[in-house]
Amino acid sequence: MDNLKVLHLQYATTSSSPGYRLHEAFVNRGVSSSLLSLYNDLDESSNITSLGRNSRWISKANNKAEGFLKRNMTSEFGIFSYPVLGSNISDMDMVRDADVIYIHWVLNGFLSLKNIEELIKLNKPILFFMHDMWTITGGCHHSFGCNKYMEECNNCKFFTGDNHNDLSTSEFNKKKKLFSTYDNVNFIAPSKWLFNCAKDSALTKEKPVFHVPNYLDGKIFKPFDKSIAKKILNIEEEEIVIAFGAISIDSPYKGWKYLQKALEIIAEDSYFNNASILIFGSGYNQEIADSIAFKTRFMGFLTSDYATNLMYNAADVFMAPSVADNLPYTILESHHCGTPVVAFDTGGIPDLIKHTSNGYIAECKNSQDLAKGIKYCLENKIKGYALPEFEGDLIMDQHLDIIQRLLN
């Protein structure tokens, strides 16, 4: 599409952030794409930039205000966002020049709902790329089975007490007014599960919702000799390596306690006498290390896709025991590296795994089945691979087709 200008907005930019990956994919297709963030870990350039100090102060003020408003919230169910403050970016040249605006994860004081409305009022096609459920609920990022968002959020389980008109009701009604007022608001769901949720939500069921999977560059994430990957990490070639990745191991989303129990189960099996655990995304955790009967390596937070690629290639099986997830990049990355994945049957995970072919789908929250999946993949020498619908050019064709339809 000649002279097309696309803008991506996201809270923070790293080499592994979804907005950056999609931005790079647009650039590789010859599209003029730009990316604007509150925080940027990459080199600033004409098409990748971040806001200044004032916006970061606003973000800190928002987070304090949110913290006060959410003081009665329980963290049992994960994150609840109620944006109060943000930055007005609607007058910036790169915003004004864009033909299409993708809104990724823009919370934590980057954009408020008022700021999002300022962008919508520019009358350009707006595409909310949904990385979780926040866009379609009254504030939670995963509803954990609650279906109130299908009619109206109220008396939210994230908060203690009994209050019909709580923060979830307030935010739900603000979003409903915002989305219903403007015709240029659209949504992209990367998983079939989230697409169906969006079509059921009272906030988005009357809006255009598209299903387009996450994009991943297969030139970076690809398989290479596993023995070499292990040697680089000082791992014996015959060692069985079980990998797990999470920025926060104790996240209510990531299901660590179920994996921990599964590891206890396989520890009793002599088949795993020479097994070890590889954990990346989190730093050393003594409590976790003491709770595992296997040699455990903590690789820390990896800022390079190439280093992450090495981790997947060194692993014989990758574990994704999430109990709430959309379309995890970790599974897609592992499959691109040829490593099978064992995961729970929840959210968008079944989109990625063909059971007993490129991995194993276990019954959700069933540690016994999770342990069974580990052994099944290893004994049957299951190889990971990405399913055809995750081919990069196909995904980009879908994005460009949506944009063309919206612009026409």
N, C-alpha and C positions, 0 to 999 in steps of 0.2 A: 504494500500500500504506500504509494508515493507521498512523501512529506508528512506522514503520520507522526504525531508527537504524543508519547505516552508518559505519564508521570506516576510513580509509585510512592506511596507514603507509608512509612513504618517507624515505630518507636526507636529502634536501634538497628544499625546496619553492621553485619559481620559477613564473612564469606559464606556462612551457612544459613543466613536468614532467608526465609522464603521470598520476600520482596526482592532481595538482591539477586537470587537465583533466577527469578522470572525476568527481572530487569536485564540481566546478562543475556538471557535467551532472546529477548526482543532485539537487543543490540546485535547479536549474532545473526538475526534474520534481516538485518539492515534497517531496523526501525529506530527512529530517534527517541530513545528512552532515557528518562532521568529519574533519580531517586533522591527523595528528601527525607531526612530523619531528624529526630531530636538528638540522638547520639550516633556517631559514626566511628567505627574501629578501622576503617579502610582509609586509604589516601584520598583526600578531598580532590575533586576535579570539577570540570564544568557540568558533568551530568550526575555526580554523586556528591551530595553536600549535606551539611547539618545546620541546624539553627544555632543561634549564639547564646551567650551567657544569660541574657534576660529570659529566654524561653526555658532555660534549665532551672532558673529560680522559680518561674511560674510552676514548673513541674513539681519541684520540691514543696511549694505551697499547696498545690493540689493534693499531693500525697498525704500531707499533714491533715488537710481538711477531710479527705476521704477517711483517713484513719480515725478521726473523731466521729464522723457519721457512722462508721462501721464498728464502733467500739463494742457493741454487743454481738458481734459476729463470731461464729465458730469456724475454725479452719478445717473442720472435719471433712468438708466437701470441696475444699480447694479455694479458688479465687472468685471473688465477687467484686466487680468494678462499678463504681458510681462516679463517673467523671464530673468534676466541679469546675476546674480551671483548665485552660489550654492556650495555645497561641493562634492568633488570627493570621493565617498564611495566604489568604485569598488575594492579597495585593502583590504577592511576589511574582516576579517576571516568569519564573519557570512554571508557576501555577497558571498564570494568565495565558501563557503560550501553549499549554497542553491542550490536546484535542480530547483526551480521555484521561480520567484520574482513577487509579486503583488505590483503594484504601485497605491496607493490611492491618496489622496490630498497631493501633495508634493511641493506646491508653497510657496510664501512669503520668498524666499531665502533658502529653503531647497535644492532643486535640480533645476538646469537650464536644458535647452534642451541638452546642451553639456554633463552635468552629466548623463542625461538619456541615451544618446548615449553611454557613457562609460559603463553603465550597460548592454545595448543591445549587445555591443561588446563581452561580456562574453559568448555569444552564449547559454544562458539559455532561456527557455520559459519565456517571459515577458507578464504579464497580466495587462493591464490598467483597473482598476476597476473604471468605470466612475460614479462619484457622481453628475456631472452636465455636461454641454455641452463643457467645456473648451477644452477637448482633441480633439474635432471634429470641432473646429472653429479657427478663427485667434486671439482669445484671450478672447472673452466674455464668461461668465459662463452660461448665458441664452441669447438667441438671440432675445427674445420678437418678434417672428414672422418673423425676417429677415432670408431669405433663401440663402444669398450669399455664405455661407459655402458649399453649394451644388456644387458650381463651383470654386469661388475664392473670398476670403474676400478682400474688398477694400472700400475706402471712408466710413469708419465705422461710424455709427450714434452715437457711444459713444464719438466721438470727434467733436469739433466745426470746422467749415471751410470745404473746399472742397479739398480733397487730395486723389487722386486715389491710390498712393503708400504710405499708412500710416502704422502705427504700425501693424494693422491687416493683411495687405498684407505681410509685412516682416515675421511675425510670422507664417502665413498660409504657406508660401513657405518653411520656415525652417522645419515645421512639415511634410509637404508633402515629402520633400527630406528624412527626417529621417525615416518616416514610410515606404516609398516605397523602401528604400535601403536594409532593413533587413527582413528576412523571419520569425524571431522568435518573432515578435511583434503581440500581440493579444489584444482583447478588450472584456470586460464584461459590459453589460448594465443591470442594475437592473429593469428597466421598459420597457414595450413594446414600449412606446413612444420614449425613448432614443435609443432603439435598432433600430427602424425605422429611426431615425435621423442619426445614425451612418452608416446605410446602404445607406443613401442618400448623405452623406458627401463625397466630393471629396478627403478628407484625408483618409477615412477609408472604402470606399465602396468596395475596392479590398482586404481588410484584413479580417481575421477571426474575426467575432463578435458573441459573445454568449449572450443569455439572461438568467440571473440568478438573482432572487430577493434578496433583502437585507435579511440578517440573523438576527433573534432576539431570544434570549433565553427565551422560554416560562416558564422556572422554576422561573424566577425573575418577569417577567411581567405576572400577572395572577389576576383574580378577587377575591375579598374578600368582606365581608359584608360592603355595602356602608354606612350604619349608623355608623359603627365603624370608617371608614375612615373619615367621617365628624366630628365625635366626637373628634378624635385626633386633627383635625384642628380647633376645637372650632366653628363648623358650625352646626346650628340647623338641625335636621334630615329632617324636612319638607321643608327646603330651597331648591329652584331650583338652582343648581350650573352649570353655563356655563363657561367652561374653554377654555383658549387660551394660546399657548406657542410659544415664539419667543425670541431668544437672543437679537435681535434688532427689536423693535416694528415698527420703521419707515423704515425698510428695504423695498426697492421697490419690493421685491419678495413676501412678506408675506401678502399683501392685507389688512392691518389694517383699512384703510379708508372705505373699503367696509363692514367690520365687525362693525365698529363704526356706520355706517349708519343703518345697520341691527338692532343693539341694540337700536337705536333711534326709529325704527319702532315698535319693540316688547314692548318698554317702554309704548306705548299707549294702550297696551292690558292688561286688568285686570288679565289675566291668569298669568302674570309675576310679580304680585305685591310682591311676596315673592322670587324674584330671586336675585342672586348675581353673580359677575364676579370673576373668579379666574385666575390670570395671572402669569405664571411662565416662567423662562428664563430671565426675565428682572427685574431690581430693581424698586423701587418706582418712579413713574413719575407723578408729580402733574398735569401737563397739561392733561395727559391721564385720570387721576382720575376725574378731573373737567369736562371732556367731556362725562362721562358716567353717566346715570341717575340711576344706580344701585350701591349698596354697592360693592366696589372693593377691592380685596385682592391681593397684589403683593408678590409673594413667592420668588422672586429673582432667581439667577442662581443655579440650583440644580446639585451638583456634584455626587450624589449617585443615582443609578438606583432604589434603594429601596424607596428613597424619591419621585422620579418621579412616581413610581408605586402608591404611596399613593395619589398623586395629581389626577391621572387618575381615581382612584377608588372613590375619593370624588366627582368627577364631574358626572353630569347627562347627559351632552352632551359636546363633545369636538369640537371646531371650528378650521378649517384649511382653511382659505380663501386665500391661496396662489394663485397668478396670474401667477407664474412661479415656477415649482417644478418638481423634478424627481420622487422619490418614498419615500415620507416623512416618516421618522422613527416615527414621532409623531403619525401619523395615525395608523401605525402598533402597536405601543405601546398601544395606547388607545383601539384598538380592542382586544388585548390580555388581557386587564383589564376589558373587558365586557362593555366598554363605547362607545356608537355610535358616529359617526363623521359626521359633516356637512362640506362639502368642495366644491370647485369649480371644474367644469369639465375642467381640464387643465393638461398638462404633463402626468405623470404616475399615477396621483391620481385615475382615473377610474379603474386601476388595483386592487386597494385596497378596493374599496367600491362597494358593490352590492346595487344599488339604492333602497331605502325604505326597505331594509332587515337588513343590519348592519350599515346603515347610510343614508345619503341623498346627492346626487350630484346636486348642483345648477348650473344654467347657469353662466358662468364665468363673473365676475364683476357686477352681478345682486344682489344688496343688498336685494331687495324685495324677491327674491327667496331664498336667504340665511336665511332671517327671517322666511320664510315659512318652511324651512327645520328644523329650531330649534323647532318650535312648532309641526311639524309633528312627529319628533323623540320623543318628550316628551309626547304628547297626545297618541301616539300609543305604548308607552313603548318599543321602539326599543332597542334591545340589540346589543352591539358590539361583533364581533367575527372575527378572522382572517380567510381568505379564505384558502381552502385546499392547494393551491400552495405555501403558505408561511409556511408550516410545516418544522421545522428545519432540520430533518433528510433528507427530500427530497432535500432541498437546498444543503446540504453538499454532498449528493450523486452526484448532478450535478457538483459541484466543482471538486470532485475527478475524475469523469468521464472525464471532460475537461482536467485535468492535465495528466491523463493516456494517453489520445489521443495525447497530445502534446509531451509527453516524448517518446511515441512509434514512 
